[in-house]
């Protein structure tokens, strides 16, 4: 079990060469607020560390979730001889310092969301807030406070609901020595602070910049003003974003990929639904047309058409969604729309060939789950499509044959032998359907990528 209790002596000894003064407390209102209020009387490089904050503050006055025990919160007071400069660079230096420390102690890769959040696997584990302290005598900012809040692990009661989906801890409970972590961060920070304009700091920051290549919303005071593709960061740490109107360089504000991702997901879902409706309509038309493309086979009382082949193609392209197409087709026919090979109406239920259409629904669902290109978003391989085709044939012919024999025997009172009925329902047409099914697999394999849908 690592040390969870903050110890000023341990941290002071580890950072002694940097001339720090370490003050540790169990709970404070806000480490930043306290140092800002007492800046005039406190020494340069005064560090206040707490286990909890009751009034933790983030950017734009937002509440910073600071529960007791699961995080560490500290602020560093810097009082340069002249006016404060490079406040942004101090934030950058602290972000890089946190990344180095966390990566060293956990082995996890960190990213930095411009300009002041540290992420692991896309979730925020650390926030940084730099605030100037105005000196009326200098008529300028005479000091700056750099505040840091690090989530050591997920709180027992969970994160606040406002951040539950976007926050995480750097490790599991008991895996991090809080004194070692803070000492490592401070040491890294003061090393970097000696060369705030150096190329090394810029490279360390830019190589960890999150969301490069992704679309993000540009926010000012929490309101979206534009969006674009995050392209990188300039040497003065302005964020470079490519918008529809050209490249912009942000020196204030923030970006949000969460809002942009949600909007894109909503837009994609709408687009997918629209495409699915269009595909359903097209597939339905093809199934109907297939019922009237007859293939002449002598002495067969069951109409032999191209519908089976089209139904199989629809199944391989739409997956289990094809069952909906076939169900709609049946409903249309039963209410009297002449979409069946022999017309339409409820009386069609008593025709021997109706079992095949029922088989389309069941076969489309079962075989569709095997292929299922819409659900996975990937193109099934030839083998999977061939298996799906075989299952479709088996299900349709099984249901069609059983249904047809039942109608002939129970309703039409036929005295035909079982051999004759099997010849009617299977042998007269299965060879044709098998051959056409084999020929259907390859075009389906080539066509699926053109659909590009996901559920």
N, C-alpha and C positions, 0 to 999 in steps of 0.2 A: 504494500500500500504506500503510495507516494505521499509526500507531505502536503496536507491541505491547508495548514495554518500559515498565514502570512507572518514572516519573521523579518523585522527591519534590519537586524544585525547581519543575518545571512546575506540579504540583498546588498547591504552597504559594503560588506567585505568583498563581494563579487564585483562590485562596480566602483571600488575605492579609487581607482586611478582617474576616474572621470569627475571627481569632486562633487559627488551627489550628496544630498541630505535626504534621508529616507524617513518618512513618517507613515506609520501604518495604523489603521483604525478598523474596527469591525463593521460599522455602518455609518454612512454619512448621507447628507442630502445629495450632494453632487461634488465629486472631486474637482471638477472644472470650476464650479461656482465658488468653492472655498478658496482655491488658489487665486482666482481673479479678484476676489474681495480682499485678500490679504497680500496681494502681490507686492505692495510698497514695502512691507516689512520683512518679507521672506527673501532668502538668498537665491541667487541664480542656481539653476539645476536642483531646485527643491522638488521632491517627488512625494506625492500623497497617494497611498494605496489603500483600497478598502475592499472588504468582502461583499458589500452590498451598498446600494444607493436607493434612497427613497424618492429622489427627484432627478434621476439620470436624464440627461438631455442629449439628443442627437441633432442632426442638421435641421435647420428651419424650425427649431423649437420642438421637434417631435420627441415624444417620450422614449427614453432608452431603457429597455427592459433589463433590470439589474437585480435579480433575486439573490438571496443570501446562499452562499455555499457552492453554487454551481458555476460561478464566474469570478473574474478578478477585474477590478476597475481602478485605474490609476491615471494620474495627470502629472505632467512635467512642466515646471515653470522655467522659462528661458528669459533672461534679462541681458540682452546684448548691450554693449557700450553705447552704440548709436541707436537710431530708430530701427524698429523691427522690419526686416525685409524677408522676402522668400517664404512667406507663411505657407503657401502652397507646397513649396519644396520640403518644408518641415513635415507636412502631412504625408508627402510621398516617402520621405526618409523613414517615418514611423511605420508606414504600411509595409515597406520592404523589410524593416527590422522585425516586425511581427512574423512575416512570411518566413524569414530565415530561421527564427526561433522555433516556430511551429514545425517547420519541415525537419529541423534537426531533432526535435524531441519526439515527433510522431512518425516521421517518415512519409507523411502525406504531402501531396503537391498542393500548393496554395496558388490562388489567383487573386488579382486585385480588380475590383469593380471601380472604375473611375468615379471619384478620385480617392475614396477613403474607406472602402469596405474590403475586408479580406474574406475570400470564399474558399470552401473546400467542397468539391463535387457540386458546385453551383449554389451552395447554401452559405449564408452569411454566418461567420464564426467570430468576427471581430468588426467593431466600428471605431472610427477615429474622428475626433472633432478638434480642430485647431481654432482658437479664439484669441484675438488681440486684446490687450489691456491698454486703454488709452491713458497717456501721460499728458496732463494739461500743461505742465511746464515745458515739455518738449513739443507740445502741439502735434503730437504724433503717437503712434502706438509704441510704447516703451517696453512692453513685455508681451510674451505670447504663452498661452497655455495649450499644451497638446494633450488631449484626453484620449484614453484608450479603454475599451471594454471588450474583454475576451470571454467567450463562452467556453468554459473548461469541459463541461459535459451537459447533456440534456437535463434540465431540472426535473426533480421527481414528479412534480405536478404538471410537467410539460411547459412549453413556451406559451406566452400570451397568444391568444387566438389570432391576433392581428399579424403575428409573424410566424405562427406555427408551421406554415408550409414552406417558409424560406430561410429559417434559421436552423442551426445545428451546433453541436459542440465539437471541439477539436479532437476529443478522444472520449473514452468511456470513464466513468467515475473511478477514481483511484489510480489512473494511469499516468497522471501528470503531477509533478512536483511544482506547486505554484511558485515557490521561491526561485527555483531554477529557471522557470519560464520567464518570470518578470525580470530577473537579472540578465538573462540572455537577450530579451527584447531591449532593455535599456542599454546594454553594452553595444548591441548592433546599432541602435539609434544614435548614440553619441559618436560612434565611429563614422557613421554616414553624415552626421551633422557638421563634421569638420570640412566636408567638401560637397555642399549642397548643389553646386552647379557642375559637378563632375560628370564625366561620361559614364563612369561605372554605375552611379546611382540611376541614371537614365536607363541604362541597359538592363539593370536589375528590375526596374519597374516595368519597362515596356515589354519584356519577355514574359511577364506574369499578367499582362493586361487581359482581362476577361472580355468575352463577347466579341472579339475581333471577327469580322466576317458575318456577324449576325445583325439582323434589323432590330433597332431599338427606338423607343420613343424618347424624344428630347423634352425634358420637363423644366419649367421655371416656376418656382413657388408651388410645386405639386401639380401644375397644369401643363398639359401637352401643348407644345407650340410647333412641333415638327417631328419628323421621324426620318430615319435613314440607316445606312449600313455603317457600323463601327469599323473604321479603317486603321486606327492606330492612335498614337499620342506623339505630339511634337516635343522637341527638346525643352520647351518651357512648360510642358505638361498640359497644354491645351489638347483636348480630345478632338480628333479628326473624324468627322462623320460625313459620309457621302449621301446627300439628300437628292431628291428629284430635281432640285433647282441648282445643284452644284455642291461643292465641298464647303462645309462650315467648320469653324474651329471654336470649341467651347472652352471658355475660361471660367464659367460659372454655371449654376444649374446642376442637373443630374440626368442620368439616363435610366430607363426602365425597360427591361426585356420582358418582365412578367406581364405588363399590360399589353405590350406588342404581341407577345406569344398568345395571350388570350384572344386578342382581336383576330390574329391570323387563324387560330384554331376555329373560332366562330365562323370566320369567312370560309375556311376550308370545309367545315361541316356543311355550311349552306351550299357550297359548290358541289360537294359530294352528293348531297341529297338531290340537288337539281340534276346532276349527271345520272344518278341512280334512277330517278323518275324517267328521264329520257331513255335510258337503256331498257328499263322495264317496258316502256311503250313500244320501242323498236322491237324488242324480243317478242312481245305479245303479237305484234303484227306479223312477224316472221313465223311464229307458231301457227297463227291462223292461216296464213298463205300456204304453209306446208301441208295443211289438211286437204288442200285442193290440188296439190301437185301429185296426181295419182300415178302409181307404177303398176301397169297391167300384169296381173298374175292369174292365169286361167283357173277356173273351178274354185276360187276362194270367195266365200260369202263375206269375209272380213275385208273392208276397203284397205288396200295397201298404198300408203302415201309416203311422201318425203318428210312427214311431220316428226317421226321418231328421230331422224338425223338432226333436224333443226332443234328439237327439244334437247338432245344430247349436247349440241354445240352451246346452247343457252346455259345449260347446267355447268359446263366447264368454264364458261366465261363469267357467269354471275355467282357460281358457288351455290350455297344453300338458299340465297335470295331467289334463285330460279323457281323454287317451290311457290313463291308468291305469284310469280308470272303465271304458272300453270293453274293455280287456284283461281286467279282472276279469269283466266280463259274458261275454266269450267263454269264459273258463276255466270259469265256472259252467255254461254251456251244454254244453260239451264233456265235462264229467264226468257229464252226465246230468240236470242240473236243467233242467226244461222252461221255460227263459226265452226261447227263440227262438220266432218266430211259428209254426213247425211242430214245436215240441217241443224236444228236446235230445238229446245224445249225439254220439259221434264221427262217426256216419253223416251228421250235418248238414254236415260238411266237404265232402261230395260233392254238396251241393245248390247249384244255380246262384246262389241269393240269398246264400250265405255270403260271397261276395266283397264285398258291400256292408258287412258287419259288419267285415271286415278293413279296408275303406276307412275305417271310423269311427276305428280306432286311428291309422292313418297321417294321415288328414285332421285328426283332433283334435290330433295333435302339431304338424303343419305350420301349420294355420290358428291353432291355439292360440298358437304363438310370435308370430304377427302381432298378435293382440289382447293376450294375456298380462297380464291385469289383476292376477293374483296376484304376478307378479314385480316389476312396476313400482310397484304400490300405487296406481296412478292409473287413472282411467276413460278407456279408449280413446275416440277420437272416432267419430262416426257413420261417417265415411269408412273408418277403419281396420276397424271392425266389418263394414262392407259388403264390403271386400276380403277379410277373413277368411272371411266367408260364401261368397263366390265361390270362394275357394280350396278350402274344404271341399267344396262341391258338385262342383268339378272333380276333386278327388282321389278322392272316394267313387265318383263315376260312372265314372271311368277304371278304377279297380281293380275295381269291381263288374262292369263290362262285360267287361273282359278275362278276369276269373275265370269269369264266367258262360258266355261263349262257349267258353272252354277246357273247362269241364265238359260243356257240350252236345255239343261235337265229339269230345272225347277219351274221355269216360266214357259218356255217354248215346248216343253215335254218332248224333246228330241229323242229318237231312238238310236242316234248315231253312237258308234262304238268309241271307246276311249282313244283308240289309235287314230280314228278319223278326226276326233276333236283336237287331239294334240297336233295332228297334221294341219288342221285349220288355223290353230292359234299360235303354233310355234314354227313348224317346219316350212310352211309356205313363205314365211317372211324373215325368219331369223338370219339366214345366210346373207340376205340383202342388207339387213341392219348391221350385222357384224362387219361386213366389208365397208359399208359407208361410215361406220363408227371408227374403223381403223384410219380411214382417209380423213376423218374429222379431227383427230387428235393433233396432228401437226399444225393445221391452220389455227386451232384454238391456242396452241403453244405460242404461236407467233402473234396472235391478236391480243392476248391478255395484257401485255405491257402497255398497249395503247389505251386501256381503260383507266389505269392509274388511280383507282379508288381504294379507300380504306373505310372500314365501318366506323 
